Amino acid sequence: NAGVTQTPKFQVLKTGQSMTLQCAQDMNHEYMSWYRQDPGMGLRLIHYSVGAGITDQGEVPNGYNVSRSTTEDFPLRLLSAAPSQTSVYFCASSYRGGSPDTQYFGPGTRLTVL
Amino acid sequence: ILNVEQSPQSLHVQEGDSTNFTCSFPSSNFYALHWYRWETAKSPEALFVMTLNGDEKKKGRISATLNTKEGYSYLYIKGSQPEDSATYLCAFWGSSGSARQLTFGSGTQLTVLP
């Protein structure tokens, strides 16, 4: 198993550009989520999904969209990048959507918005 | 927004010392408390998932306790080694309105000096 994979590893955008961060898992996990990590603030939940076709907002959803058309994939879309979205983004997954199972994290995507 | 606090923010100990840190979380709507170990330039890795009041978990020299009634968990490291240097995150799995989310603390950064 590859576990949780994320692409790209690094990205530089200009203000106003859009892009999609990719996340995939091959563990047949129901629950997938996106976090951003900023200095001194730990990990903050952006969006999550408890299964294909179901998504919900986390703590900091503004400026981001998600969809979950398959169990495996959970892309995060930045609609119009802003410097405040400069951060490290982690995707995570866990086995069951409604249970507090261990989260498995991807390697992260470091995004810089100029 | 659920409040999860960790203390201290950072800690330096000598090799061989034992140490502990605290995670405070809401005492209502509790489902689980997670501990993760996060090394620099890597992804967070799960240490423990604790669900019951009074739970004690152990993995090698690292152990954790849980008090859901008063809303705190302790992580203990016995005989710290330089390879224990990392950020230790706790995360509270609870409900915010109708949603169940994993809310992370900002972490305790441990440095073990040889």
gemmi code that builds the backbone of each chain (N, CA, C; Angstrom):
import gemmi

chains = {
    "A": [
        ("ASN", (0.834, -1.217, 0.000), (0.000, 0.000, 0.000), (0.854, 1.247, 0.000)),
        ("ALA", (0.454, 2.243, -0.810), (1.168, 3.510, -0.818), (0.732, 4.384, 0.352)),
        ("GLY", (-0.424, 4.082, 0.964), (-0.943, 4.899, 2.060), (-1.649, 6.120, 1.520)),
        ("VAL", (-1.338, 7.283, 2.098), (-1.916, 8.552, 1.658), (-0.870, 9.301, 0.850)),
        ("THR", (-1.217, 9.635, -0.377), (-0.285, 10.369, -1.234), (-0.848, 11.750, -1.542)),
        ("GLN", (0.058, 12.704, -1.673), (-0.324, 14.078, -1.998), (0.570, 14.592, -3.107)),
        ("THR", (-0.021, 15.333, -4.017), (0.748, 16.037, -5.042), (0.150, 17.418, -5.251)),
        ("PRO", (0.999, 18.421, -5.584), (2.464, 18.357, -5.602), (3.036, 18.453, -4.194)),
        ("LYS", (4.344, 18.343, -4.050), (4.991, 18.532, -2.754), (5.220, 20.006, -2.467)),
        ("PHE", (5.507, 20.754, -3.520), (5.730, 22.186, -3.391), (4.977, 22.904, -4.516)),
        ("GLN", (4.493, 24.102, -4.228), (3.818, 24.894, -5.253), (3.933, 26.372, -4.908)),
        ("VAL", (4.211, 27.169, -5.916), (4.210, 28.622, -5.761), (3.140, 29.180, -6.696)),
        ("LEU", (2.258, 29.987, -6.153), (1.187, 30.596, -6.937), (1.260, 32.111, -6.827)),
        ("LYS", (0.662, 32.764, -7.794), (0.465, 34.206, -7.687), (-0.945, 34.465, -7.163)),
        ("THR", (-1.109, 35.573, -6.499), (-2.425, 35.955, -5.986), (-3.453, 35.920, -7.113)),
        ("GLY", (-4.584, 35.259, -6.831), (-5.658, 35.187, -7.807), (-5.669, 33.915, -8.638)),
        ("GLN", (-4.556, 33.198, -8.669), (-4.524, 31.949, -9.422), (-5.311, 30.870, -8.669)),
        ("SER", (-5.755, 29.887, -9.429), (-6.445, 28.756, -8.825), (-5.606, 27.508, -9.021)),
        ("MET", (-5.808, 26.548, -8.164), (-5.126, 25.268, -8.325), (-5.820, 24.208, -7.487)),
        ("THR", (-5.477, 22.961, -7.774), (-6.014, 21.821, -7.038), (-4.886, 21.029, -6.414)),
        ("LEU", (-5.004, 20.794, -5.111), (-4.090, 19.898, -4.410), (-4.717, 18.504, -4.430)),
        ("GLN", (-3.907, 17.546, -4.854), (-4.435, 16.196, -4.976), (-4.132, 15.365, -3.736)),
        ("CYS", (-5.092, 14.516, -3.364), (-4.913, 13.571, -2.261), (-5.559, 12.251, -2.653)),
        ("ALA", (-4.840, 11.168, -2.437), (-5.385, 9.847, -2.727), (-4.935, 8.875, -1.648)),
        ("GLN", (-5.809, 7.897, -1.359), (-5.442, 6.827, -0.420), (-5.905, 5.496, -0.998)),
        ("ASP", (-5.119, 4.461, -0.695), (-5.415, 3.138, -1.239), (-5.752, 2.141, -0.137)),
        ("MET", (-6.269, 2.644, 0.980), (-6.569, 1.794, 2.137), (-8.073, 1.567, 2.303)),
        ("ASN", (-8.871, 2.026, 1.334), (-10.328, 1.899, 1.389), (-10.912, 2.607, 2.611)),
        ("HIS", (-10.308, 3.741, 2.972), (-10.792, 4.504, 4.113), (-12.003, 5.336, 3.743)),
        ("GLU", (-12.953, 5.375, 4.663), (-14.158, 6.174, 4.437), (-13.905, 7.662, 4.681)),
        ("TYR", (-13.166, 7.971, 5.728), (-13.024, 9.345, 6.199), (-11.753, 9.962, 5.628)),
        ("MET", (-11.904, 11.127, 5.010), (-10.739, 11.869, 4.516), (-10.890, 13.331, 4.902)),
        ("SER", (-9.760, 13.980, 5.093), (-9.815, 15.355, 5.575), (-8.606, 16.134, 5.093)),
        ("TRP", (-8.747, 17.446, 5.093), (-7.663, 18.366, 4.762), (-7.415, 19.287, 5.951)),
        ("TYR", (-6.110, 19.454, 6.266), (-5.702, 20.365, 7.328), (-4.674, 21.336, 6.743)),
        ("ARG", (-4.608, 22.492, 7.372), (-3.485, 23.387, 7.094), (-2.703, 23.598, 8.374)),
        ("GLN", (-1.389, 23.739, 8.205), (-0.518, 23.887, 9.360), (0.224, 25.199, 9.251)),
        ("ASP", (-0.012, 26.051, 10.223), (0.644, 27.361, 10.281), (1.422, 27.458, 11.583)),
        ("PRO", (2.517, 28.199, 11.585), (3.350, 28.290, 12.796), (2.549, 28.704, 14.019)),
        ("GLY", (2.721, 27.963, 15.103), (2.064, 28.307, 16.363), (0.586, 27.983, 16.424)),
        ("MET", (0.047, 27.405, 15.365), (-1.402, 27.160, 15.341), (-1.761, 25.697, 15.163)),
        ("GLY", (-0.798, 24.814, 15.145), (-1.123, 23.409, 14.999), (-1.793, 23.116, 13.670)),
        ("LEU", (-2.592, 22.085, 13.650), (-3.308, 21.674, 12.443), (-4.753, 22.138, 12.551)),
        ("ARG", (-5.226, 22.826, 11.515), (-6.618, 23.286, 11.505), (-7.371, 22.623, 10.365)),
        ("LEU", (-8.545, 22.129, 10.670), (-9.349, 21.371, 9.713), (-9.998, 22.310, 8.715)),
        ("ILE", (-9.831, 21.997, 7.416), (-10.414, 22.819, 6.354), (-11.751, 22.220, 5.914)),
        ("HIS", (-11.694, 21.008, 5.404), (-12.887, 20.271, 4.975), (-12.668, 18.805, 5.280)),
        ("TYR", (-13.768, 18.070, 5.391), (-13.653, 16.642, 5.583), (-14.783, 15.929, 4.854)),
        ("SER", (-14.618, 14.606, 4.736), (-15.603, 13.779, 4.041), (-15.732, 12.454, 4.773)),
        ("VAL", (-16.977, 12.048, 5.036), (-17.196, 10.773, 5.726), (-17.474, 9.637, 4.731)),
        ("GLY", (-17.454, 9.946, 3.441), (-17.642, 8.919, 2.430), (-17.841, 9.558, 1.073)),
        ("ALA", (-17.788, 8.754, 0.039), (-17.955, 9.275, -1.322), (-19.282, 10.011, -1.443)),
        ("GLY", (-19.220, 11.198, -2.025), (-20.399, 12.013, -2.232), (-20.798, 12.889, -1.069)),
        ("ILE", (-20.058, 12.800, 0.056), (-20.411, 13.552, 1.276), (-19.219, 14.372, 1.720)),
        ("THR", (-19.406, 15.684, 1.804), (-18.346, 16.549, 2.325), (-18.949, 17.538, 3.313)),
        ("ASP", (-18.099, 18.076, 4.181), (-18.562, 19.059, 5.155), (-17.414, 19.991, 5.484)),
        ("GLN", (-17.777, 21.149, 6.040), (-16.791, 22.169, 6.354), (-16.162, 21.927, 7.714)),
        ("GLY", (-14.890, 22.292, 7.804), (-14.200, 22.268, 9.082), (-14.123, 23.650, 9.679)),
        ("GLU", (-13.024, 23.907, 10.354), (-12.849, 25.162, 11.093), (-12.550, 26.344, 10.180)),
        ("VAL", (-11.801, 26.107, 9.089), (-11.339, 27.203, 8.224), (-11.616, 26.908, 6.757)),
        ("PRO", (-12.880, 26.846, 6.334), (-13.205, 26.411, 4.968), (-13.154, 27.500, 3.893)),
        ("ASN", (-13.140, 28.774, 4.315), (-13.285, 29.852, 3.332), (-12.132, 29.882, 2.352)),
        ("GLY", (-12.477, 29.966, 1.047), (-11.467, 30.021, 0.000), (-11.089, 28.660, -0.560)),
        ("TYR", (-11.706, 27.610, -0.029), (-11.394, 26.242, -0.452), (-12.675, 25.491, -0.828)),
        ("ASN", (-12.561, 24.646, -1.846), (-13.638, 23.736, -2.205), (-13.118, 22.314, -2.225)),
        ("VAL", (-14.004, 21.365, -1.945), (-13.641, 19.951, -2.034), (-14.772, 19.191, -2.702)),
        ("SER", (-14.455, 18.018, -3.185), (-15.446, 17.079, -3.689), (-14.923, 15.672, -3.393)),
        ("ARG", (-15.825, 14.713, -3.365), (-15.420, 13.313, -3.089), (-16.244, 12.419, -4.011)),
        ("SER", (-15.772, 12.283, -5.228), (-16.511, 11.472, -6.208), (-16.157, 9.993, -6.083)),
        ("THR", (-15.004, 9.681, -5.510), (-14.618, 8.291, -5.291), (-14.125, 8.138, -3.849)),
        ("THR", (-14.069, 6.907, -3.377), (-13.534, 6.651, -2.039), (-12.070, 7.043, -1.951)),
        ("GLU", (-11.330, 6.852, -3.048), (-9.886, 7.009, -3.021), (-9.401, 8.461, -3.033)),
        ("ASP", (-10.128, 9.348, -3.692), (-9.602, 10.685, -3.985), (-10.370, 11.784, -3.265)),
        ("PHE", (-9.625, 12.799, -2.819), (-10.245, 13.921, -2.117), (-9.452, 15.189, -2.448)),
        ("PRO", (-9.673, 15.774, -3.618), (-8.916, 16.964, -4.015), (-9.389, 18.227, -3.302)),
        ("LEU", (-8.450, 19.122, -3.068), (-8.731, 20.422, -2.441), (-8.469, 21.507, -3.463)),
        ("ARG", (-9.459, 22.330, -3.720), (-9.331, 23.379, -4.721), (-9.244, 24.753, -4.079)),
        ("LEU", (-8.222, 25.492, -4.496), (-8.125, 26.897, -4.108), (-8.707, 27.705, -5.263)),
        ("LEU", (-9.730, 28.461, -4.983), (-10.489, 29.124, -6.038), (-9.763, 30.360, -6.569)),
        ("SER", (-9.232, 31.173, -5.671), (-8.505, 32.386, -6.034), (-7.488, 32.616, -4.920)),
        ("ALA", (-6.269, 32.143, -5.161), (-5.267, 32.094, -4.094), (-4.969, 33.474, -3.508)),
        ("ALA", (-4.784, 33.487, -2.203), (-4.428, 34.707, -1.479), (-3.189, 34.436, -0.635)),
        ("PRO", (-2.386, 35.449, -0.336), (-1.189, 35.239, 0.491), (-1.511, 34.580, 1.837)),
        ("SER", (-2.712, 34.798, 2.377), (-3.099, 34.173, 3.647), (-3.226, 32.655, 3.545)),
        ("GLN", (-3.245, 32.146, 2.328), (-3.316, 30.697, 2.137), (-1.940, 30.051, 2.025)),
        ("THR", (-0.905, 30.836, 2.175), (0.440, 30.276, 2.273), (0.508, 29.416, 3.518)),
        ("SER", (0.820, 28.134, 3.341), (0.756, 27.202, 4.451), (1.280, 25.841, 3.991)),
        ("VAL", (1.334, 24.906, 4.921), (1.576, 23.513, 4.580), (0.248, 22.777, 4.732)),
        ("TYR", (-0.123, 22.057, 3.699), (-1.415, 21.374, 3.679), (-1.211, 19.871, 3.823)),
        ("PHE", (-1.956, 19.284, 4.750), (-1.898, 17.842, 4.970), (-3.269, 17.229, 4.695)),
        ("CYS", (-3.233, 16.143, 3.990), (-4.420, 15.318, 3.791), (-4.311, 14.135, 4.744)),
        ("ALA", (-5.427, 13.679, 5.276), (-5.420, 12.539, 6.186), (-6.623, 11.658, 5.902)),
        ("SER", (-6.505, 10.403, 6.279), (-7.641, 9.499, 6.112), (-7.719, 8.556, 7.300)),
        ("SER", (-8.919, 8.027, 7.522), (-9.094, 7.005, 8.550), (-10.192, 6.059, 8.119)),
        ("TYR", (-10.253, 4.905, 8.795), (-11.038, 3.785, 8.284), (-12.523, 4.077, 8.199)),
        ("ARG", (-13.103, 4.499, 9.313), (-14.549, 4.651, 9.355), (-14.938, 6.096, 9.584)),
        ("GLY", (-15.945, 6.542, 8.885), (-16.302, 7.950, 8.950), (-16.830, 8.397, 10.290)),
        ("GLY", (-17.557, 7.546, 10.981), (-18.195, 7.998, 12.208), (-17.471, 7.616, 13.472)),
        ("SER", (-16.298, 7.047, 13.333), (-15.587, 6.570, 14.522), (-14.234, 7.241, 14.656)),
        ("PRO", (-13.745, 7.375, 15.866), (-12.501, 8.116, 16.114), (-11.245, 7.297, 15.834)),
        ("ASP", (-11.136, 6.757, 14.639), (-9.983, 5.932, 14.305), (-8.741, 6.782, 14.087)),
        ("THR", (-7.591, 6.122, 14.174), (-6.310, 6.771, 13.894), (-6.320, 7.417, 12.520)),
        ("GLN", (-5.787, 8.614, 12.434), (-5.634, 9.314, 11.171), (-4.273, 8.981, 10.563)),
        ("TYR", (-4.281, 8.720, 9.264), (-3.041, 8.501, 8.517), (-2.824, 9.718, 7.635)),
        ("PHE", (-1.658, 10.329, 7.793), (-1.388, 11.586, 7.107), (-0.540, 11.382, 5.865)),
        ("GLY", (-0.796, 12.215, 4.853), (0.065, 12.290, 3.691), (1.311, 13.098, 4.005)),
        ("PRO", (2.230, 13.215, 3.035), (3.511, 13.887, 3.263), (3.421, 15.404, 3.279)),
        ("GLY", (2.295, 15.961, 2.876), (2.132, 17.413, 2.911), (2.450, 18.085, 1.589)),
        ("THR", (1.819, 19.231, 1.379), (2.100, 20.103, 0.232), (2.420, 21.487, 0.787)),
        ("ARG", (3.600, 21.989, 0.443), (3.986, 23.331, 0.900), (3.614, 24.325, -0.176)),
        ("LEU", (2.675, 25.201, 0.150), (2.154, 26.179, -0.809), (2.567, 27.588, -0.414)),
        ("THR", (3.102, 28.313, -1.383), (3.438, 29.722, -1.189), (2.624, 30.545, -2.180)),
        ("VAL", (1.924, 31.552, -1.683), (1.157, 32.452, -2.552), (1.798, 33.833, -2.484)),
        ("LEU", (2.240, 34.306, -3.637), (2.952, 35.595, -3.696), (1.988, 36.740, -3.992)),
    ],
    "B": [
        ("ILE", (-16.023, 26.388, 17.575), (-14.626, 25.946, 17.584), (-14.313, 25.347, 18.950)),
        ("LEU", (-13.800, 24.122, 18.962), (-13.465, 23.445, 20.195), (-12.067, 23.841, 20.628)),
        ("ASN", (-11.892, 24.038, 21.952), (-10.617, 24.513, 22.465), (-9.793, 23.352, 22.991)),
        ("VAL", (-8.661, 23.103, 22.349), (-7.731, 22.060, 22.777), (-6.392, 22.739, 23.033)),
        ("GLU", (-5.925, 22.644, 24.271), (-4.696, 23.348, 24.642), (-3.637, 22.366, 25.107)),
        ("GLN", (-2.405, 22.648, 24.727), (-1.288, 21.817, 25.145), (-0.256, 22.666, 25.869)),
        ("SER", (0.330, 22.077, 26.898), (1.392, 22.777, 27.619), (2.444, 21.767, 28.063)),
        ("PRO", (3.728, 22.207, 28.128), (4.185, 23.516, 27.674), (4.233, 23.576, 26.146)),
        ("GLN", (4.499, 24.749, 25.619), (4.617, 24.913, 24.169), (5.901, 24.257, 23.671)),
        ("SER", (6.983, 24.385, 24.455), (8.246, 23.743, 24.095), (8.977, 23.336, 25.370)),
        ("LEU", (9.882, 22.393, 25.189), (10.536, 21.779, 26.332), (11.902, 21.264, 25.896)),
        ("HIS", (12.942, 21.571, 26.688), (14.266, 21.013, 26.461), (14.620, 20.153, 27.661)),
        ("VAL", (15.005, 18.923, 27.420), (15.415, 18.042, 28.514), (16.737, 17.389, 28.147)),
        ("GLN", (17.425, 16.887, 29.154), (18.678, 16.158, 28.939), (18.366, 14.690, 28.671)),
        ("GLU", (19.217, 14.092, 27.867), (19.094, 12.661, 27.601), (19.026, 11.912, 28.923)),
        ("GLY", (18.064, 10.984, 29.020), (17.898, 10.209, 30.240), (16.842, 10.737, 31.180)),
        ("ASP", (16.481, 12.027, 31.027), (15.435, 12.603, 31.869), (14.078, 12.043, 31.473)),
        ("SER", (13.187, 11.982, 32.417), (11.791, 11.672, 32.130), (10.999, 12.977, 32.088)),
        ("THR", (9.974, 13.002, 31.281), (9.233, 14.250, 31.101), (7.768, 13.952, 30.839)),
        ("ASN", (6.943, 14.972, 30.963), (5.527, 14.798, 30.654), (4.937, 16.112, 30.189)),
        ("PHE", (3.892, 16.015, 29.374), (3.169, 17.196, 28.932), (1.674, 16.962, 29.033)),
        ("THR", (0.939, 18.066, 28.935), (-0.499, 18.054, 29.195), (-1.292, 18.452, 27.970)),
        ("CYS", (-2.432, 17.822, 27.814), (-3.416, 18.223, 26.802), (-4.747, 18.450, 27.524)),
        ("SER", (-5.335, 19.635, 27.338), (-6.642, 19.946, 27.926), (-7.678, 20.047, 26.829)),
        ("PHE", (-8.854, 19.511, 27.074), (-9.893, 19.479, 26.050), (-11.259, 19.609, 26.715)),
        ("PRO", (-12.312, 19.864, 25.913), (-13.653, 19.979, 26.507), (-14.065, 18.675, 27.179)),
        ("SER", (-14.722, 18.766, 28.308), (-15.142, 17.556, 29.025), (-16.526, 17.081, 28.582)),
        ("SER", (-17.155, 17.790, 27.652), (-18.461, 17.355, 27.156), (-18.335, 16.868, 25.708)),
        ("ASN", (-19.273, 16.043, 25.272), (-19.307, 15.508, 23.902), (-17.991, 14.849, 23.513)),
        ("PHE", (-17.445, 14.060, 24.432), (-16.155, 13.412, 24.187), (-16.361, 12.091, 23.455)),
        ("TYR", (-15.537, 11.860, 22.432), (-15.528, 10.562, 21.756), (-14.156, 9.911, 21.846)),
        ("ALA", (-13.094, 10.677, 21.658), (-11.750, 10.097, 21.724), (-10.710, 11.194, 21.841)),
        ("LEU", (-9.540, 10.799, 22.314), (-8.389, 11.683, 22.395), (-7.233, 10.971, 21.710)),
        ("HIS", (-6.630, 11.666, 20.743), (-5.505, 11.095, 19.990), (-4.212, 11.778, 20.420)),
        ("TRP", (-3.113, 11.029, 20.398), (-1.771, 11.594, 20.496), (-0.997, 11.232, 19.235)),
        ("TYR", (-0.293, 12.231, 18.682), (0.534, 12.020, 17.493), (1.946, 12.530, 17.768)),
        ("ARG", (2.866, 11.908, 17.100), (4.271, 12.325, 17.157), (4.633, 12.862, 15.787)),
        ("TRP", (5.211, 14.068, 15.750), (5.462, 14.737, 14.483), (6.910, 15.187, 14.431)),
        ("GLU", (7.697, 14.468, 13.622), (9.098, 14.850, 13.434), (9.195, 15.885, 12.324)),
        ("THR", (10.201, 16.731, 12.430), (10.410, 17.784, 11.435), (10.524, 17.184, 10.041)),
        ("ALA", (9.867, 17.807, 9.087), (9.888, 17.416, 7.672), (9.204, 16.073, 7.403)),
        ("LYS", (8.459, 15.588, 8.379), (7.695, 14.353, 8.163), (6.219, 14.607, 8.439)),
        ("SER", (5.414, 13.568, 8.353), (3.985, 13.667, 8.644), (3.731, 13.206, 10.069)),
        ("PRO", (2.661, 13.699, 10.691), (2.306, 13.189, 12.022), (2.024, 11.691, 11.980)),
        ("GLU", (2.495, 11.007, 13.021), (2.247, 9.571, 13.137), (1.534, 9.289, 14.459)),
        ("ALA", (0.550, 8.419, 14.404), (-0.263, 8.146, 15.579), (0.527, 7.420, 16.656)),
        ("LEU", (0.341, 7.862, 17.899), (0.868, 7.155, 19.062), (-0.259, 6.381, 19.749)),
        ("PHE", (-1.295, 7.099, 20.141), (-2.380, 6.475, 20.885), (-3.724, 7.050, 20.470)),
        ("VAL", (-4.748, 6.198, 20.562), (-6.136, 6.654, 20.514), (-6.788, 6.174, 21.802)),
        ("MET", (-7.330, 7.113, 22.572), (-7.871, 6.776, 23.883), (-9.329, 7.168, 23.916)),
        ("THR", (-10.163, 6.266, 24.402), (-11.604, 6.510, 24.335), (-12.309, 6.460, 25.685)),
        ("LEU", (-11.721, 5.805, 26.683), (-12.432, 5.615, 27.946), (-11.774, 6.385, 29.080)),
        ("ASN", (-12.583, 6.941, 29.961), (-12.061, 7.628, 31.127), (-11.194, 6.659, 31.928)),
        ("GLY", (-9.992, 7.100, 32.304), (-9.095, 6.237, 33.048), (-8.180, 5.395, 32.174)),
        ("ASP", (-8.369, 5.475, 30.844), (-7.498, 4.748, 29.915), (-6.040, 5.065, 30.189)),
        ("GLU", (-5.207, 4.024, 30.120), (-3.767, 4.212, 30.114), (-3.213, 3.392, 28.957)),
        ("LYS", (-2.383, 4.032, 28.123), (-1.790, 3.342, 26.981), (-0.270, 3.457, 27.098)),
        ("LYS", (0.428, 2.444, 26.562), (1.882, 2.455, 26.628), (2.455, 1.894, 25.344)),
        ("LYS", (3.522, 2.561, 24.874), (4.256, 2.078, 23.713), (5.738, 2.331, 23.988)),
        ("GLY", (6.430, 1.274, 24.392), (7.843, 1.432, 24.737), (8.009, 2.334, 25.947)),
        ("ARG", (8.765, 3.431, 25.775), (9.015, 4.360, 26.883), (7.958, 5.461, 26.973)),
        ("ILE", (7.002, 5.428, 26.092), (5.989, 6.487, 26.045), (4.667, 5.928, 26.556)),
        ("SER", (4.015, 6.689, 27.417), (2.708, 6.277, 27.924), (1.803, 7.492, 28.018)),
        ("ALA", (0.502, 7.230, 28.124), (-0.469, 8.320, 28.212), (-1.617, 7.909, 29.114)),
        ("THR", (-2.189, 8.909, 29.784), (-3.369, 8.693, 30.616), (-4.474, 9.635, 30.176)),
        ("LEU", (-5.697, 9.303, 30.544), (-6.851, 10.072, 30.095), (-7.836, 10.276, 31.232)),
        ("ASN", (-8.262, 11.526, 31.403), (-9.316, 11.870, 32.352), (-10.360, 12.676, 31.588)),
        ("THR", (-11.446, 12.001, 31.196), (-12.460, 12.678, 30.385), (-13.386, 13.553, 31.238)),
        ("LYS", (-13.492, 13.238, 32.523), (-14.407, 14.006, 33.382), (-13.890, 15.412, 33.630)),
        ("GLU", (-12.564, 15.524, 33.772), (-11.979, 16.843, 33.980), (-11.329, 17.399, 32.712)),
        ("GLY", (-11.284, 16.612, 31.643), (-10.839, 17.102, 30.348), (-9.339, 17.287, 30.229)),
        ("TYR", (-8.552, 16.251, 30.593), (-7.117, 16.353, 30.359), (-6.520, 14.975, 30.103)),
        ("SER", (-5.372, 15.006, 29.417), (-4.581, 13.815, 29.159), (-3.116, 14.177, 29.364)),
        ("TYR", (-2.346, 13.236, 29.918), (-0.911, 13.420, 30.084), (-0.174, 12.450, 29.173)),
        ("LEU", (0.903, 12.932, 28.579), (1.824, 12.061, 27.845), (3.140, 12.040, 28.610)),
        ("TYR", (3.641, 10.835, 28.881), (4.884, 10.673, 29.636), (5.943, 10.026, 28.749)),
        ("ILE", (7.157, 10.510, 28.845), (8.289, 9.851, 28.191), (9.316, 9.550, 29.271)),
        ("LYS", (9.635, 8.264, 29.400), (10.582, 7.821, 30.414), (11.971, 7.685, 29.793)),
        ("GLY", (12.981, 8.248, 30.455), (14.347, 8.123, 29.941), (14.494, 8.662, 28.520)),
        ("SER", (14.230, 9.944, 28.351), (14.215, 10.550, 27.005), (15.519, 10.310, 26.249)),
        ("GLN", (15.376, 10.073, 24.942), (16.505, 9.893, 24.041), (16.452, 10.968, 22.965)),
        ("PRO", (17.603, 11.303, 22.349), (17.590, 12.326, 21.294), (16.581, 12.034, 20.183)),
        ("GLU", (16.363, 10.752, 19.884), (15.399, 10.409, 18.825), (13.947, 10.671, 19.228)),
        ("ASP", (13.709, 11.002, 20.492), (12.360, 11.391, 20.931), (12.060, 12.843, 20.581)),
        ("SER", (13.072, 13.574, 20.134), (12.860, 14.978, 19.778), (11.845, 15.076, 18.648)),
        ("ALA", (10.765, 15.783, 18.899), (9.661, 15.905, 17.937), (8.621, 16.833, 18.539)),
        ("THR", (7.599, 17.135, 17.766), (6.436, 17.832, 18.303), (5.368, 16.793, 18.596)),
        ("TYR", (4.797, 16.860, 19.792), (3.773, 15.921, 20.202), (2.425, 16.639, 20.183)),
        ("LEU", (1.533, 16.110, 19.357), (0.220, 16.720, 19.170), (-0.839, 15.878, 19.842)),
        ("CYS", (-1.776, 16.534, 20.498), (-2.978, 15.821, 20.909), (-4.134, 16.333, 20.058)),
        ("ALA", (-5.143, 15.504, 19.907), (-6.301, 15.874, 19.099), (-7.552, 15.313, 19.742)),
        ("PHE", (-8.555, 16.153, 19.841), (-9.813, 15.799, 20.493), (-10.847, 15.488, 19.425)),
        ("TRP", (-11.389, 14.293, 19.513), (-12.467, 13.902, 18.593), (-13.765, 14.107, 19.336)),
        ("GLY", (-14.504, 15.158, 18.931), (-15.758, 15.452, 19.602), (-16.740, 16.000, 18.604)),
        ("SER", (-17.795, 16.589, 19.087), (-18.802, 17.128, 18.186), (-18.858, 18.636, 18.314)),
        ("SER", (-19.012, 19.270, 17.165), (-19.238, 20.717, 17.123), (-20.533, 20.905, 16.383)),
        ("GLY", (-21.616, 21.126, 17.104), (-22.924, 21.109, 16.469), (-23.258, 19.683, 16.076)),
        ("SER", (-23.582, 19.483, 14.807), (-23.938, 18.143, 14.349), (-22.740, 17.393, 13.774)),
        ("ALA", (-21.606, 18.072, 13.696), (-20.456, 17.467, 13.030), (-19.496, 16.860, 14.039)),
        ("ARG", (-18.856, 15.781, 13.658), (-17.778, 15.222, 14.466), (-16.465, 15.552, 13.779)),
        ("GLN", (-15.585, 16.182, 14.527), (-14.337, 16.623, 13.934), (-13.193, 16.337, 14.877)),
        ("LEU", (-12.005, 16.240, 14.293), (-10.779, 16.076, 15.076), (-10.153, 17.453, 15.206)),
        ("THR", (-10.052, 17.941, 16.430), (-9.482, 19.264, 16.682), (-8.134, 19.097, 17.358)),
        ("PHE", (-7.095, 19.664, 16.740), (-5.738, 19.504, 17.232), (-5.343, 20.645, 18.161)),
        ("GLY", (-4.516, 20.314, 19.150), (-3.813, 21.335, 19.895), (-2.633, 21.822, 19.077)),
        ("SER", (-1.958, 22.857, 19.582), (-0.842, 23.430, 18.825), (0.467, 22.683, 19.064)),
        ("GLY", (0.464, 21.711, 19.958), (1.617, 20.842, 20.112), (2.590, 21.253, 21.193)),
        ("THR", (3.358, 20.276, 21.668), (4.501, 20.521, 22.556), (5.737, 20.080, 21.798)),
        ("GLN", (6.660, 21.012, 21.614), (7.897, 20.710, 20.895), (8.967, 20.273, 21.893)),
        ("LEU", (9.359, 19.010, 21.791), (10.343, 18.442, 22.708), (11.714, 18.349, 22.039)),
        ("THR", (12.717, 18.851, 22.726), (14.106, 18.695, 22.285), (14.861, 17.964, 23.375)),
        ("VAL", (15.460, 16.832, 23.011), (16.247, 16.057, 23.964), (17.723, 16.265, 23.642)),
        ("LEU", (18.431, 16.827, 24.584), (19.840, 17.181, 24.380), (20.735, 16.029, 24.793)),
        ("PRO", (21.716, 15.664, 23.930), (22.590, 14.530, 24.276), (23.562, 14.903, 25.373)),
    ],
}
model = gemmi.Model(1)
for chain_id, residues in chains.items():
    chain = gemmi.Chain(chain_id)
    for i, (resn, *xyz) in enumerate(residues, 1):
        res = gemmi.Residue()
        res.name, res.seqid = resn, gemmi.SeqId(i, " ")
        for name, pos in zip(("N", "CA", "C"), xyz):
            atom = gemmi.Atom()
            atom.name, atom.element = name, gemmi.Element(name[0])
            atom.pos, atom.b_iso = gemmi.Position(*pos), 0.0
            res.add_atom(atom)
        chain.add_residue(res)
    model.add_chain(chain)
structure = gemmi.Structure()
structure.add_model(model)
structure.setup_entities()
